[in-house]
C-alpha cells in the first residue's frame, strides 16, 4: 500500500514515515503543495496524508485538486495542528476521510488509517 505524506515539517514527516513503514506501508513524502501535485499527477496512492498549511498550495487546495482536477477518490486523512471546527467543516465538505490533530498518538493514527483503508 502506497501512502503519500504531504508535510512541510521534516520531523513530523519523518515521524509519520517511520510509523507507517513499521506497519508495512510504503511511503513517499512531499514538503510542499507543488511537490505533492507533481507526485499526484504521476502516481495513484492508496492514501494521502495532508497537513493544512503547506508552502505554495494548502492542504485543502491539494484535496480540491485531487477530487476536481484529477477526479480521484483516493482517501485523504488531514493531519494538522489546527483543531478549529470551521477548518474541520471545510475539510469535510471536500470529502476527506478523516481529520487528526497534532500531536497525535501513533497507535490512534494507525487505527484510523487501517479503518480508512478497509473501506
GUVEXBA-273365 format. One record per residue (C-alpha): residue number from 1; residue in three letters; chain; x, y, z. Coordinates in nm, 2 decimals. Example, Ala and Ser with C-alpha at 12.3 -4.5 7.8 and 13.67 -1.06 7.14 Angstrom:
REM GUVEXBA-273365
{seq: 1, type: ALA, mol: A, east: 1.23, north: -0.45, up: 0.78} $
{seq: 2, type: SER, mol: A, east: 1.37, north: -0.11, up: 0.71} $
This chain:
REM GUVEXBA-273365
{seq: 1, type: UNK, mol: A, east: 0.00, north: 0.00, up: 0.00} $
{seq: 2, type: UNK, mol: A, east: 0.14, north: 0.34, up: -0.10} $
{seq: 3, type: UNK, mol: A, east: 0.08, north: 0.64, up: 0.11} $
{seq: 4, type: UNK, mol: A, east: 0.18, north: 1.00, up: 0.02} $
{seq: 5, type: UNK, mol: A, east: 0.27, north: 1.22, up: 0.31} $
{seq: 6, type: UNK, mol: A, east: 0.23, north: 1.59, up: 0.24} $
{seq: 7, type: UNK, mol: A, east: 0.40, north: 1.77, up: 0.53} $
{seq: 8, type: UNK, mol: A, east: 0.64, north: 2.06, up: 0.54} $
{seq: 9, type: UNK, mol: A, east: 0.77, north: 1.99, up: 0.89} $
{seq: 10, type: UNK, mol: A, east: 1.06, north: 1.75, up: 0.84} $
{seq: 11, type: UNK, mol: A, east: 1.04, north: 1.60, up: 1.19} $
{seq: 12, type: UNK, mol: A, east: 0.66, north: 1.53, up: 1.15} $
{seq: 13, type: UNK, mol: A, east: 0.71, north: 1.39, up: 0.80} $
{seq: 14, type: UNK, mol: A, east: 0.99, north: 1.16, up: 0.92} $
{seq: 15, type: UNK, mol: A, east: 0.78, north: 1.05, up: 1.22} $
{seq: 16, type: UNK, mol: A, east: 0.48, north: 0.96, up: 1.01} $
{seq: 17, type: UNK, mol: A, east: 0.71, north: 0.78, up: 0.76} $
{seq: 18, type: UNK, mol: A, east: 0.87, north: 0.57, up: 1.03} $
{seq: 19, type: UNK, mol: A, east: 0.53, north: 0.49, up: 1.20} $
{seq: 20, type: UNK, mol: A, east: 0.38, north: 0.38, up: 0.87} $
{seq: 21, type: UNK, mol: A, east: 0.68, north: 0.19, up: 0.74} $
{seq: 22, type: UNK, mol: A, east: 0.69, north: -0.01, up: 1.06} $
{seq: 23, type: UNK, mol: A, east: 0.33, north: -0.11, up: 0.98} $
{seq: 24, type: UNK, mol: A, east: 0.44, north: -0.23, up: 0.64} $
{seq: 25, type: UNK, mol: A, east: 0.32, north: 0.07, up: 0.43} $
{seq: 26, type: UNK, mol: A, east: 0.53, north: 0.22, up: 0.15} $
{seq: 27, type: UNK, mol: A, east: 0.56, north: 0.60, up: 0.19} $
{seq: 28, type: UNK, mol: A, east: 0.66, north: 0.89, up: -0.03} $
{seq: 29, type: UNK, mol: A, east: 0.68, north: 1.24, up: 0.10} $
{seq: 30, type: UNK, mol: A, east: 0.62, north: 1.59, up: -0.04} $
{seq: 31, type: UNK, mol: A, east: 0.74, north: 1.90, up: 0.15} $
{seq: 32, type: UNK, mol: A, east: 0.51, north: 2.15, up: -0.02} $
{seq: 33, type: UNK, mol: A, east: 0.20, north: 2.17, up: -0.23} $
{seq: 34, type: UNK, mol: A, east: 0.38, north: 2.19, up: -0.57} $
{seq: 35, type: UNK, mol: A, east: 0.58, north: 1.88, up: -0.50} $
{seq: 36, type: UNK, mol: A, east: 0.26, north: 1.70, up: -0.39} $
{seq: 37, type: UNK, mol: A, east: 0.08, north: 1.79, up: -0.71} $
{seq: 38, type: UNK, mol: A, east: 0.37, north: 1.66, up: -0.92} $
{seq: 39, type: UNK, mol: A, east: 0.36, north: 1.33, up: -0.73} $
{seq: 40, type: UNK, mol: A, east: -0.02, north: 1.30, up: -0.75} $
{seq: 41, type: UNK, mol: A, east: 0.00, north: 1.36, up: -1.13} $
{seq: 42, type: UNK, mol: A, east: 0.22, north: 1.06, up: -1.19} $
{seq: 43, type: UNK, mol: A, east: 0.12, north: 0.81, up: -0.91} $
{seq: 44, type: UNK, mol: A, east: -0.21, north: 0.69, up: -0.77} $
{seq: 45, type: UNK, mol: A, east: -0.18, north: 0.63, up: -0.39} $
{seq: 46, type: UNK, mol: A, east: -0.39, north: 0.42, up: -0.16} $
{seq: 47, type: UNK, mol: A, east: -0.40, north: 0.71, up: 0.09} $
{seq: 48, type: UNK, mol: A, east: -0.28, north: 1.07, up: 0.11} $
{seq: 49, type: UNK, mol: A, east: -0.19, north: 1.23, up: 0.44} $
{seq: 50, type: UNK, mol: A, east: -0.21, north: 1.61, up: 0.42} $
{seq: 51, type: UNK, mol: A, east: -0.12, north: 1.89, up: 0.65} $
{seq: 52, type: UNK, mol: A, east: -0.34, north: 2.20, up: 0.62} $
{seq: 53, type: UNK, mol: A, east: -0.06, north: 2.46, up: 0.60} $
{seq: 54, type: UNK, mol: A, east: 0.19, north: 2.38, up: 0.32} $
{seq: 55, type: UNK, mol: A, east: 0.40, north: 2.62, up: 0.11} $
{seq: 56, type: UNK, mol: A, east: 0.27, north: 2.70, up: -0.24} $
{seq: 57, type: UNK, mol: A, east: -0.06, north: 2.51, up: -0.21} $
{seq: 58, type: UNK, mol: A, east: -0.25, north: 2.44, up: 0.11} $
{seq: 59, type: UNK, mol: A, east: -0.37, north: 2.10, up: 0.21} $
{seq: 60, type: UNK, mol: A, east: -0.73, north: 2.20, up: 0.13} $
{seq: 61, type: UNK, mol: A, east: -0.61, north: 2.31, up: -0.22} $
{seq: 62, type: UNK, mol: A, east: -0.45, north: 1.97, up: -0.27} $
{seq: 63, type: UNK, mol: A, east: -0.77, north: 1.79, up: -0.17} $
{seq: 64, type: UNK, mol: A, east: -0.96, north: 2.01, up: -0.42} $
{seq: 65, type: UNK, mol: A, east: -0.71, north: 1.93, up: -0.69} $
{seq: 66, type: UNK, mol: A, east: -0.72, north: 1.56, up: -0.62} $
{seq: 67, type: UNK, mol: A, east: -1.10, north: 1.55, up: -0.63} $
{seq: 68, type: UNK, mol: A, east: -1.18, north: 1.81, up: -0.91} $
{seq: 69, type: UNK, mol: A, east: -0.88, north: 1.81, up: -1.15} $
{seq: 70, type: UNK, mol: A, east: -0.76, north: 1.45, up: -1.11} $
{seq: 71, type: UNK, mol: A, east: -1.11, north: 1.31, up: -1.04} $
{seq: 72, type: UNK, mol: A, east: -0.96, north: 1.07, up: -0.79} $
{seq: 73, type: UNK, mol: A, east: -1.14, north: 0.93, up: -0.49} $
{seq: 74, type: UNK, mol: A, east: -0.82, north: 0.84, up: -0.31} $
{seq: 75, type: UNK, mol: A, east: -0.88, north: 0.85, up: 0.07} $
{seq: 76, type: UNK, mol: A, east: -0.74, north: 1.16, up: 0.24} $
{seq: 77, type: UNK, mol: A, east: -0.65, north: 1.20, up: 0.60} $
{seq: 78, type: UNK, mol: A, east: -0.58, north: 1.55, up: 0.72} $
{seq: 79, type: UNK, mol: A, east: -0.30, north: 1.56, up: 0.99} $
{seq: 80, type: UNK, mol: A, east: -0.27, north: 1.91, up: 1.12} $
{seq: 81, type: UNK, mol: A, east: -0.22, north: 2.13, up: 1.43} $
{seq: 82, type: UNK, mol: A, east: -0.55, north: 2.31, up: 1.36} $
{seq: 83, type: UNK, mol: A, east: -0.83, north: 2.19, up: 1.57} $
{seq: 84, type: UNK, mol: A, east: -1.06, north: 2.47, up: 1.46} $
{seq: 85, type: UNK, mol: A, east: -1.42, north: 2.33, up: 1.39} $
{seq: 86, type: UNK, mol: A, east: -1.46, north: 2.56, up: 1.09} $
{seq: 87, type: UNK, mol: A, east: -1.14, north: 2.42, up: 0.93} $
{seq: 88, type: UNK, mol: A, east: -1.27, north: 2.07, up: 1.00} $
{seq: 89, type: UNK, mol: A, east: -1.60, north: 2.16, up: 0.84} $
{seq: 90, type: UNK, mol: A, east: -1.43, north: 2.30, up: 0.53} $
{seq: 91, type: UNK, mol: A, east: -1.21, north: 1.98, up: 0.50} $
{seq: 92, type: UNK, mol: A, east: -1.52, north: 1.76, up: 0.55} $
{seq: 93, type: UNK, mol: A, east: -1.70, north: 1.94, up: 0.26} $
{seq: 94, type: UNK, mol: A, east: -1.41, north: 1.85, up: 0.03} $
{seq: 95, type: UNK, mol: A, east: -1.47, north: 1.48, up: 0.10} $
{seq: 96, type: UNK, mol: A, east: -1.19, north: 1.39, up: 0.33} $
{seq: 97, type: UNK, mol: A, east: -1.19, north: 1.06, up: 0.52} $
{seq: 98, type: UNK, mol: A, east: -1.05, north: 1.17, up: 0.85} $
{seq: 99, type: UNK, mol: A, east: -0.90, north: 1.46, up: 1.05} $
{seq: 100, type: UNK, mol: A, east: -0.62, north: 1.41, up: 1.30} $
{seq: 101, type: UNK, mol: A, east: -0.50, north: 1.69, up: 1.53} $
{seq: 102, type: UNK, mol: A, east: -0.13, north: 1.71, up: 1.61} $
{seq: 103, type: UNK, mol: A, east: 0.03, north: 1.60, up: 1.84} $
{seq: 104, type: UNK, mol: A, east: -0.12, north: 1.26, up: 1.77} $
{seq: 105, type: UNK, mol: A, east: -0.09, north: 0.92, up: 1.93} $
{seq: 106, type: UNK, mol: A, east: 0.08, north: 0.68, up: 1.68} $
{seq: 107, type: UNK, mol: A, east: -0.14, north: 0.39, up: 1.77} $
{seq: 108, type: UNK, mol: A, east: -0.45, north: 0.60, up: 1.71} $
{seq: 109, type: UNK, mol: A, east: -0.34, north: 0.73, up: 1.37} $
{seq: 110, type: UNK, mol: A, east: -0.26, north: 0.37, up: 1.26} $
{seq: 111, type: UNK, mol: A, east: -0.60, north: 0.26, up: 1.38} $
{seq: 112, type: UNK, mol: A, east: -0.77, north: 0.54, up: 1.18} $
{seq: 113, type: UNK, mol: A, east: -0.56, north: 0.46, up: 0.87} $
{seq: 114, type: UNK, mol: A, east: -0.65, north: 0.09, up: 0.89} $
{seq: 115, type: UNK, mol: A, east: -1.02, north: 0.18, up: 0.92} $
{seq: 116, type: UNK, mol: A, east: -1.00, north: 0.41, up: 0.61} $
{seq: 117, type: UNK, mol: A, east: -0.81, north: 0.16, up: 0.40} $
{seq: 118, type: UNK, mol: A, east: -1.06, north: -0.12, up: 0.49} $
{seq: 119, type: UNK, mol: A, east: -1.35, north: 0.07, up: 0.33} $
